[in-house]
Amino acid sequence: MTLRRPRLALIVAELEPTQSFVHRDLSALSKHCDVSLHTLWPTRRAYGQSDAKRAPTFPLWSLELWRRNARVARRTPGRYSRALWESVRWHWWRPRDAAINLALFPIAMAETEKLRAEGVEQVHAFWANHSATAARACAHVLGVPYSMGVHAWDLLENRRALGEKCRGASIVVACSESARRRLHHRVRGLEPGRVRVCRHGLELSELPVRAPKRSETRPLVFCVARLVPK
């Protein structure tokens, strides 16, 4: 008997070429479920083409974008309007954040038609900022759960908005123990079991490793990292 693979949609506002860990995450997830990657802003580089189906992005001036929004709004008017309100309610005093969420909302809503047709059962956002806001809106319209990740600078998200998204998520994935502690510091009263730590990196058991040669010289430490201020 063959078990049906669950369907997962990954939502991200934008991908930078330096965020190569996304490809590893897609590769790992694709071993266990059917994954579709949805980048809401056009990206300069496609991730995981061989591991996941990447959805096209509609620009804001696209007629097809607004046709899809009209269909979604007619199908679920209450959920559509509630999702729009939830996308901006905590950001009025941050005009830039409110503008970004308003711009991403119709793009995310246009994607829900594809997600519904694919039978998506869970929506996951890579980051806790605008990506999580869009993922939450999609999940609300579709009537499915959503989850989200927290990494570094996205923990500086508006405290109230961050708390609302964390409490509504089925699970929150922190990329380090430090991120988990900072999240609990910023979002008071968050249940400990809701946040899980899943570190970025490689599964060393799957890689051939040679034992280091014994040497009398001082040890050499090699670090691979992105020299970007956080």
C-alpha positions as CSV (number, residue, x, y, z in Angstrom):
1,M,0.0,0.0,0.0
2,T,1.4,3.4,-1.0
3,L,0.9,6.2,1.4
4,R,-0.3,9.5,-0.1
5,R,2.4,12.2,0.1
6,P,1.2,15.4,1.9
7,R,1.2,18.6,-0.1
8,L,3.1,21.6,1.3
9,A,3.3,25.1,-0.1
10,L,6.3,27.3,0.8
11,I,5.7,31.0,0.7
12,V,8.5,33.6,0.6
13,A,8.2,37.3,-0.3
14,E,11.6,37.4,-2.0
15,L,14.7,35.2,-2.3
16,E,18.3,36.4,-2.5
17,P,20.9,34.5,-4.3
18,T,23.0,34.2,-1.1
19,Q,20.2,32.3,0.7
20,S,21.4,28.9,-0.5
21,F,20.0,27.1,2.6
22,V,16.5,27.4,0.9
23,H,17.7,24.9,-1.7
24,R,18.8,22.4,1.0
25,D,15.5,22.8,2.8
26,L,13.6,22.1,-0.4
27,S,15.7,19.0,-1.1
28,A,15.0,17.6,2.4
29,L,11.3,18.4,2.4
30,S,10.9,16.9,-1.1
31,K,11.9,13.5,0.2
32,H,8.8,13.4,2.4
33,C,6.1,15.5,0.7
34,D,5.1,17.3,-2.5
35,V,6.5,20.8,-2.3
36,S,5.7,24.0,-4.3
37,L,7.7,27.1,-3.9
38,H,5.9,30.4,-4.2
39,T,8.1,33.6,-4.4
40,L,5.8,36.6,-4.4
41,W,8.3,39.1,-5.7
42,P,10.3,38.2,-8.8
43,T,13.6,36.7,-7.9
44,R,16.9,36.8,-9.7
45,R,17.5,33.1,-9.3
46,A,15.3,30.0,-9.2
47,Y,15.7,27.7,-6.2
48,G,15.1,24.0,-6.1
49,Q,13.9,23.6,-9.7
50,S,14.6,19.9,-9.6
51,D,13.2,19.5,-6.2
52,A,10.0,21.6,-6.2
53,K,7.5,23.2,-8.5
54,R,8.1,26.9,-8.5
55,A,5.0,29.0,-9.1
56,P,5.0,32.0,-11.5
57,T,4.7,35.5,-10.0
58,F,2.1,37.9,-11.3
59,P,3.0,41.7,-11.3
60,L,0.6,44.1,-9.7
61,W,-0.5,45.5,-13.0
62,S,-1.4,42.1,-14.4
63,L,-5.1,41.8,-15.4
64,E,-4.9,38.1,-14.6
65,L,-3.8,38.9,-11.0
66,W,-7.0,40.9,-10.4
67,R,-9.2,38.4,-12.2
68,R,-8.0,35.8,-9.8
69,N,-8.5,38.0,-6.8
70,A,-12.1,38.7,-8.0
71,R,-12.7,34.9,-8.2
72,V,-11.3,34.3,-4.7
73,A,-13.2,37.2,-3.2
74,R,-16.5,35.9,-4.7
75,R,-15.8,32.3,-3.5
76,T,-14.9,33.2,0.0
77,P,-15.8,36.9,0.6
78,G,-15.7,36.8,4.4
79,R,-12.3,35.0,4.5
80,Y,-10.9,37.3,1.8
81,S,-11.8,40.5,3.7
82,R,-10.7,39.1,7.0
83,A,-7.3,38.1,5.5
84,L,-6.9,41.6,4.1
85,W,-7.6,43.2,7.5
86,E,-5.3,40.9,9.3
87,S,-2.5,41.7,6.8
88,V,-2.5,45.4,7.7
89,R,-4.1,45.8,11.1
90,W,-0.8,45.9,13.1
91,H,1.1,48.0,10.6
92,W,-0.7,51.3,10.3
93,W,2.0,53.2,12.3
94,R,4.7,51.6,10.0
95,P,3.7,52.9,6.6
96,R,6.4,51.0,4.8
97,D,5.4,47.6,6.3
98,A,1.7,48.4,5.6
99,A,2.5,49.3,2.0
100,I,4.5,46.1,1.4
101,N,1.8,43.9,2.9
102,L,-0.9,45.6,0.8
103,A,1.2,45.0,-2.3
104,L,1.9,41.4,-1.5
105,F,-1.7,40.6,-0.5
106,P,-3.3,40.4,-4.1
107,I,-0.3,38.4,-5.3
108,A,-0.7,35.9,-2.5
109,M,-4.5,35.7,-3.1
110,A,-3.8,35.0,-6.8
111,E,-1.7,32.0,-5.7
112,T,-4.5,30.5,-3.6
113,E,-6.3,29.3,-6.7
114,K,-3.3,27.3,-7.7
115,L,-2.8,26.0,-4.1
116,R,-6.5,25.0,-3.9
117,A,-6.2,23.1,-7.2
118,E,-3.1,21.3,-6.0
119,G,-4.8,20.2,-2.8
120,V,-2.3,22.0,-0.6
121,E,-2.7,20.9,3.1
122,Q,-0.2,23.2,4.8
123,V,1.3,26.6,4.1
124,H,4.7,27.4,5.4
125,A,6.6,30.8,5.4
126,F,10.4,30.8,5.5
127,W,10.5,34.1,7.5
128,A,8.3,35.7,10.1
129,N,8.0,39.1,8.3
130,H,6.0,39.8,5.1
131,S,6.3,36.1,4.1
132,A,4.5,34.9,7.2
133,T,1.8,37.6,6.7
134,A,1.2,36.4,3.2
135,A,1.3,32.7,4.2
136,R,-1.2,33.4,7.0
137,A,-3.6,35.1,4.5
138,C,-3.4,32.2,2.1
139,A,-4.0,29.6,4.8
140,H,-7.0,31.6,6.1
141,V,-8.6,31.7,2.7
142,L,-7.9,28.1,2.0
143,G,-8.9,26.9,5.4
144,V,-5.7,25.0,6.1
145,P,-3.0,25.5,8.8
146,Y,0.1,27.5,8.4
147,S,3.5,27.4,10.0
148,M,6.5,29.8,9.9
149,G,10.2,30.1,10.4
150,V,12.2,32.7,12.4
151,H,15.8,33.4,11.6
152,A,17.5,36.7,12.5
153,W,16.4,40.1,11.4
154,D,12.8,39.0,10.9
155,L,12.6,38.7,14.7
156,L,12.6,42.5,14.7
157,E,9.1,42.4,13.2
158,N,6.4,44.5,14.9
159,R,6.0,42.9,18.3
160,R,2.2,42.7,18.1
161,A,2.2,41.4,14.5
162,L,4.9,38.8,15.4
163,G,2.9,37.6,18.4
164,E,-0.4,37.3,16.4
165,K,1.3,35.3,13.7
166,C,3.2,33.0,16.1
167,R,0.0,32.2,18.2
168,G,-1.9,31.4,15.0
169,A,0.7,29.1,13.6
170,S,0.5,25.4,14.0
171,I,4.3,25.4,14.6
172,V,7.1,28.0,14.6
173,V,10.6,26.8,13.5
174,A,13.6,28.6,14.8
175,C,16.9,28.2,13.1
176,S,18.9,28.3,16.3
177,E,18.6,28.1,20.1
178,S,19.4,31.8,20.2
179,A,16.5,32.6,17.8
180,R,14.2,30.6,19.9
181,R,15.2,32.4,23.1
182,R,14.9,35.8,21.4
183,L,11.4,34.9,20.1
184,H,10.2,34.0,23.6
185,H,11.6,37.2,24.9
186,R,9.7,39.3,22.3
187,V,6.5,37.3,22.3
188,R,5.4,36.9,25.9
189,G,3.2,33.9,26.8
190,L,4.1,31.8,23.8
191,E,3.7,28.1,24.6
192,P,7.2,26.4,24.7
193,G,6.0,23.4,22.6
194,R,4.9,25.7,19.7
195,V,8.5,26.6,18.9
196,R,10.9,24.0,17.5
197,V,14.6,24.4,16.7
198,C,15.8,23.1,13.3
199,R,19.3,24.3,12.5
200,H,20.6,25.0,9.1
201,G,23.4,22.9,7.8
202,L,24.4,19.6,6.2
203,E,23.6,16.1,7.4
204,L,27.1,14.9,8.0
205,S,26.1,11.2,8.1
206,E,25.3,11.5,4.4
207,L,28.8,12.9,3.5
208,P,32.1,11.0,3.3
209,V,34.3,12.3,6.1
210,R,38.0,11.5,6.4
211,A,39.6,11.5,9.8
212,P,41.9,14.5,10.3
213,K,45.6,13.8,10.3
214,R,47.3,14.3,13.6
215,S,49.5,17.3,13.6
216,E,51.6,19.1,16.1
217,T,50.7,22.5,14.6
218,R,48.0,24.8,16.0
219,P,44.5,23.7,14.9
220,L,42.9,25.5,11.9
221,V,39.2,26.5,12.2
222,F,37.4,27.0,8.9
223,C,34.0,28.9,8.9
224,V,31.7,29.3,6.0
225,A,29.4,32.3,6.5
226,R,27.8,35.3,5.0
227,L,29.4,38.5,6.3
228,V,26.2,40.4,6.6
229,P,25.3,42.4,9.7
230,K,22.4,41.0,11.6
